[in-house]
Amino acid sequence: MKANLLPRTNIEKALSKTRELTIEAHESNLDSLIKSLDIKSLNAFDFDLLATDKIYHLDQIKKVSIDYRLRFLDLKYFKNKLPQEALDTIQALESAHDTQLGSFKIMAPSALFRLEKTDDPLLFVPLGKDYYYLVYKWGNDLHPLRKVLMWPFKNIWNLMLAVFAFSWILTELTPMGLFTRTPDSSSYWMLLFFMFKAVASVVLYFGFALGKNFNPAIWNNRYNKA
C-alpha cells in the first residue's frame, strides 16, 4: 500500500494512546497535582474547568518525541508564528481560569525549530510536577510512516540492524556473477560483509558530517541539529 493511501499520524492521538498505556503509573501524582492547582500563580488553572484528557506527563511526551523524532522545547526556539486560533485559545483560557499563562512549550519535528513549516506542532503549558496541559494543536499531521522511518535513530542497535537489513537487500539484488565465476556461500557472506561495511561507512560519514544524534539525545536538546 502506498504511503499516501495511509492515514497521516496525528501526534495528539499518539500522545493519548501513550497516556492510556501509562495512566496507572502517574495517577497518584496527578491527584496530588490537582490539589495544588488552586494556588494563584503562573498557569494556576481551575481544575474543574480543565479538559483532563489534555493533561500529559513529561514521560509520555518524551516517549512520543523519541518514537517520532520530535523536539519538546521552549516556545522561544520555535521559528514559526503561532496561529491566531492558538492566541485566541490562550486568551480564552486566561480569562476562564483567571490566570496568566507562560513558560510555553512546543512539541514538533526538528525542522520547525529551524524553518517555517507547519507539520503538526503542539503547544503546551506546564502545570507543575512534570505535567503539561495541551493548549492547542495545528498544522499538518505527520507522514504515516514517520515512526517506522525514525525507528533506526532511536539507538545504535536499531541503526545497526537497519544498516544490516539494507545491506542484505542490496546483497540479494546484486548478481554474484559480477564478482566470481563460482558463487558459493563463502562468496555470498563476503559480499554481504562488503555491503554492510560500505553502507555503514556512508551512514557514519553523513551522521558525523551533519551533526546528527539519536532520538533520546535530541528530543529536548535545543543545541543539537538533529
N, C-alpha and C positions, 0 to 999 in steps of 0.2 A: 504494500500500500504506500502511495506517495505521501511525503511529509505534509504537503498542502491539503491532503484529504483528512488528516488527523486533526483533532481539536487542539487549539493552542493552549498553552499552560497558563492558568490563572494562579498567580502566586498566592493570592489571598486564600483560595481554596486549598492550595498545598499547605499553607500555614494552618488552616482549620483542621485538616486531616492529621497533621503532626500533633496538634493540641489534643485531639481526641485520643490519640495513642498514648499521650503522656500526662493526661489531666490528673491522674491519681497522684503522681509524683509531686505536683505543685498545688494540690487542692488546699492543704493546710496553710501554706504560705499565702495563698490567695485570700483565704478567710482572714488572716492577720492583716493583710494589706487593706481589705475592705474596711476594717475597723479604724484604720488610720486615715481614711480619705476625707474625714470631716474637718481636718486641720486646714485653716485658711492660709494657703501658701501657693507657690507656683504649681500649676497643674493640680490643684486640690479640687477634685471632682465630687459632685454629689452622686454617690454610688447608685441611688435609686433611679437616676436619670441616665446612667450609663448602659450601653449595649454590651453585656458581659461577653458576647461572642466575639467582640473586638479586642479583648484583653489577651495579650500573649506574653509568655515568659521569654526571657533572653535566650534560654536554652533552645526553645522552639524556633526562634528567629535564627539562631546560629545554625541549627541543623539544616533548615531550608536554604539558608545562604550558602552553606557548604555544598549541599546537594546540587544546587543550580548555579554555583559560582557567582554569587551576588555579593554586593557590599552593603554594610549597615553602618552608615557614617552620619556625622552631624550635617544638618541642612546647609551649613555654610560652604561645604565642599561640593554641593550639587550645582552643576553647570546650567541646568535648565531653570526656567521660571516656574513658580507654582501657578497652576491654572486658577482662574477666577473662582471656579467652583470650590477649590480647596480653601481659598481665602474666605469665601462665604461660610464654609463649614466651620472653620476656625472661629470666626466671629460669632456664629450661632452657638457654638459650644461654650465660648467665654461668657456669652450673655445668659445662657441657660443655667450654667453652673456658678455664675458669679465669681469667676476666677480669671487669672491671666495665664495663657499658655506660653510655654517657652521650652528651650532645650530640644527642639525638634530633631528627629532622626529620619533619614531616608534609607529605605531598602530598595536597591535597584542594581541592574547589571553595571559592571565597572565602567563601561563606555559612557554612561550617563553622568559620571563624575568628571569626564573629560570633554565630552561632546554634547551638543544639543540634539538629543534624540528623545523618543517617547516610549521606550519599552518598559511598560509595567512598573512604574515607581510606586512605592507605598510610603505614606507619611505617618510617622508615629510621634507620640509624646510620652515621656517617662511618667510612670505612676509611683515609682519607688520600689525597692526590694526586687530589682531586676524585672519588673513588669512594665509593659508598654501598651498604650492604647492606640489602636489603628484609627487615625483621623480621616484619612482619605486615600483612595486608590484611583489612578487614572492611567491613560496611555494604552498601549497595545499589549496584549498578552504575549508571553514568551513563545518561542519556537517550540512545537510539540515534542521535538527530540532533544531539547536542550539538556535535560537531566542525563540522558544517555551520553550525549556528546561531551558533557562535563565530567562524567564518571572517571575517566583516566587521570584527571587532575586533582583527585581527592587525596592521593598519596603516591609514594614512589612505587608501591607494589601494583597498584591499579595501572599506573603508567607503563610499567614493565610488561604486565600482562597484555595490555593493549598493543604495545610495540611488538610483542611476540606473536599475537594473533594476526596483526597486519603483515608481519614478516612471513608467517605461514601461508597466508593468502597469496602473497607475491611468489612464494616458492612454488605453490600449487599451479600458478598461472604461467610460470617460466618453463619452457621446454628444456628438459635435461639434455637433449641432444646438442644444445648450444655449447655445452661445457665438456661433455665426454661422449665417446662413441659407445661406451659400455655402461649405461646407467645402472646403478645398484643402490642399496640402502645407504652405503657409506657416502656416495656422491650426493644423495638427497640430503643427508644431515649436514654435510659440508656446505651445501648451497643454502640450507636454512640458517646455519650459523652466519654465513656471509651476509644474508639478507637482514638478519637480526642486528648484526653489528653496523650495517650501513644505515638502517632506519634509526637505530638508537643514536648513532652519531649525529644524524640530521636533527633529531628531536632535541638532543642535549645542546647542540650548537645554537639553534634558534631560541631554545629556552633561556640560555645564558645571555645571548645577544640582545634579546628583547626584555630581559629582566623579569621573566615570568616566575611564578611561585605556585605552590599548591593551595587549593581552596581554603584549608584551615588557617593558612598563614596570611590570607589577604581579606577575609570576609569583613574584618573591622579595622583593617590597616589602611590608613589614608596615604601612606608613603609609597606603597608597592604599586608598580604599573599594572600588574595582572594582565 
